[in-house]
Amino acid sequence: MTLPVRPSPSLSGRIHPVSQVIDEISAIFGDMGFSIAEGPEIETDYYNFTALNFPEGHPAREMHDTFFFSPDENGERKVLRTHTSPVQIRTMETQAPPIRVVIPGKTYRQDSDATHSPMFHQLEGLVIDKTTHVGHLRWTLEEFCKAFFEVDSVTMRFRPSFFPFTEPSFEVDIQCDRSGEQVKFGTGTDWMEILGCGMVHPNVLRHCGLDPDVYQGFAWGMGLDRIAMLKYGMPDLRDFFAADERWTSHYGFRPLDIPTLFGGLSS
């Protein structure tokens, strides 16, 4: 009779920030008419590289960056996917345009420090249609950033870049204020890179059986762990995977607070 009452699971349990961010992003893009797509984490060389227009000898194919499995009986080495882009190929192979999907998931690369992890989370988006253009890409990313960072306006800067699977390709910076302890978006005079994007390369469309003279589209990719760090002020990526209950209790979210656009993503 003298024992204290145990707290209910809804009060003591916490949702990991990565799970929270995936739910937030799903709510944002679901409101825009996107669906969620998923695929295997163990991929073939074709889906992870060849179908995405990676040439033979590309640095991403080398052992220092990619986790390769031992060769099978046919001499083929499968890989732990280095990005969620293979799901784009699988989606275009099985779904007729128009296509509007976002792809959250785990990816793997041989890298580890305060801002990199051998296993990390990535989100990509894909839109394929007959009249899709760069203006649609810019509007989609601007609306996402305003909703995700919960600001009234954002200023974005598109810089030319190169990715094998998009042409033209861009890296996107968002204007921010880094003068305080946390990065603030929608204000300030600094810039921070948040994602890469571009128009889907015609060779990628051909690999999926789509005519690039009829269809075109855009894609983008971002690190979920990184944007979670930016939004919620977490300094070290390695803490995401340390299984420290104190960290999870501090940065985690109450399990019954489901993110919605009308109720507030992180309220």
N, C-alpha and C positions, 0 to 999 in steps of 0.2 A: 504493500500500500504506500510505502514511502518512496518507491522508485519514481524518478521523473518521467513524464510522458514522452515517449519517443516522437521525434518529428516525423511527419508523414513523408513518404517518398517524393511527393510533389514539391515539398519545401527543401529537402536535402539534396535531391538529384539535380543534375545540371546537364544541359545540352551542350556538346562541344561546339566551340565557335565555328569550325568548318561546317558542321551539320547545319548550324544556324544560317550561315552565309548561303549554303546551297538552297535552303528553304526560302531565304529572302530573294535570291536570284530567280528561283522557280516562280515565285509570286509575281515578280516584275515582268518576266518574259511571258508567263502564262497570260497576263493581262494584255500583252501585245499580240496574242494569238499563236505563240510558239508552243510546241510540245517537247517532251523530254525524250531523248534517245540514249541508249546505252549499248555497250559492246564488250567483248572479252578483253581482259587485261594481258593475256598471252596472245601475241599476234604473229602472223607470218611476215616475212620480209616484204612480200608483195603489198599487203595492206598498210604496213607501217612506213614503207619507203617508196617502192616502185610506183604504186598507183597514185601517190602524192607527188610524183614528178621529181623525186630525189635521184640524181644521176649516180651511176656507178662511181665509187671513189669519193663520194660526198663525206665530209668529216663526221656527220651524224651517224654514219654506218660503222664507224670504227669502234673498237673495243673500249677505248678510253671514255666513251660517252654512253654506250648502250650495253644493257645487260643481255647477253646472248645465252641461250641454252646450248647444250651439247647437240651435235648433229644427230638427226634421226636416221632410220634405215635408208632413207632416200638421200641422205647427205644435206638435208635442209635444216638450218638452225632457226628456231623460233626465238622471239625476243619478248621481253617485258616492254609493253608499248611505251614509247618515249613521249607521246602526246595522245590526246583523245581524237586526233584527226582521222585515224582509221575508221571511226564510227561514221564520219561523214561519207566515206566511200561506201560502207555497208548500207547506209541509209539511201544514198542515190541509186544503188543497185536494186533495192527492194521497194522503193517508193517513187511513184511518178510525181513530177512537179505539178503544182507548186509545193515547195518544201520549206518549212520553217521549223527548225529544231534547235535546241540547245543541248549540250552534251557535257554534263559534269562527270568527273571520275578521277580515279587514281592513275598516276603516271610515274615512270621510273627513269632516273638517270644517275650516273655515277658522279655525284657531287654532294658535298656536305660542308656547310658553315652556318653562320648566324642567319643567313637569308636563303640558303639552299638546303635541300634534303634529298637523299636518294629516292625516297618515295614522297610525292607531293600531289596536290590536287589541282586539277586544271578544269577550266570550263571553256568550251568552244561553242560558237554559234554558226549556223549555216542557213542561208536563204537562197533558193534557186527558183527562178521564174523567167518569163520571157522578156519582161521590161525592167528588171531590177538594175539599179545603177548606184554610183557612189553616193549620190545624195541620200538614197534610202539608208545606206550604211552609216553615214554621218548622223542622220536623225535618230536611228536606232541606238547608237552608242551614246549620244547626248541624253536621250530620254532615260536610258539605263543609268547613267552616272548621276543624273539629278535625283532619280528615285532611290538608288542604292545609298548614296552619301547624304540623302535627305536634305538637299539644298534647293533653292528656288531657281538657280541658274548656274551653268558651268561654261567655262571657256576652254575649248579643246584645240590642240594643235596637231595637225597631221604632217608627219615628216616622211619623205620617201625612204623606203627600205627595200630589203630583198628577202622573200621566202620562196622556196621552190614551188609551192602549191598555189600561190596567188600572183597576179600580175594585172594592174600595178599593186604594189605592196606598201603598207604604211606602218609606222610606229606612232602611237597616239600618246600625247602628253596632255595632262589636265592642269590648269592653273591652280595654284595653291599657296598657302601661307605656312612657312616652316619656322616662323620666328618663335613660337612657343614650344611646349613639350610635345604637343600633338600636331599632326598635319591637319590643316583646315582647308577644305575645298570650297570653291565658289567665291573665293576672295584671295587677296595677296598678289604678289608679283613673281613668285617662283613657279617652276614647272616640274612635273613629275611624270615619268613614263608609267603607263598602267597596262597597256596591251598592244598587241600587234594585229593587223587586219589587212584585208585587200579583196580584190575581185578574184573569184575562183579562176585558176589557170585553165585555158582551153584543153590542155593535155589531161588534166584531172577529169574534166567532163567527158572526154573521149574514153578514158579508162572505165567510166561508169556507164557507157553506152548512150550518153546524151550528146546531141549535136550542138557544138558551141556556136553555130550560126543561128540556132533557134533559141537556145537557153543560155542564160548567164546568171551569175549570182555573186554573193559576197560571203566572206567568212571572217571570224575573228577568234582570238584565243587570249586567255588571261589566267594568271595563277590565282586560284581561290585563296590559298594561304596568304599570299602577299596582300591582296585587297582586304582580307580580314585584318591583317596587321595594320594596314593604313587606317581602316575605319575605326578600329577599337583600341589602337595604341599599344599593340603587343610588340616588344622590341626584338625578340629572338624566336626564330622559326623552330628551333630545336625543342622549345618548350611545348610545342603542339603535340609532340609524340613522346613526351617524358612520362606520361601517366601519373603526374603529380596531382593528387586530389586537391591540394591547396590552390594550385594554378587554375584547375577546372572550376573550383568553387568561386574564384575571383572573377574569371573571364567568361564562365559559362552562363547559360540562359535557362530560365525556368521552363520546364518541359511543356507546360500548358499554354505558354505565350506563343501561339502560332503566328508567324509573320504574315501580315496582310497590308495591302496598299492603303486601305481605308482606315485601318486601326493603328498603323504605324509599324514599320518593319522591325525596329529594335526597341520598341516601347516596353 
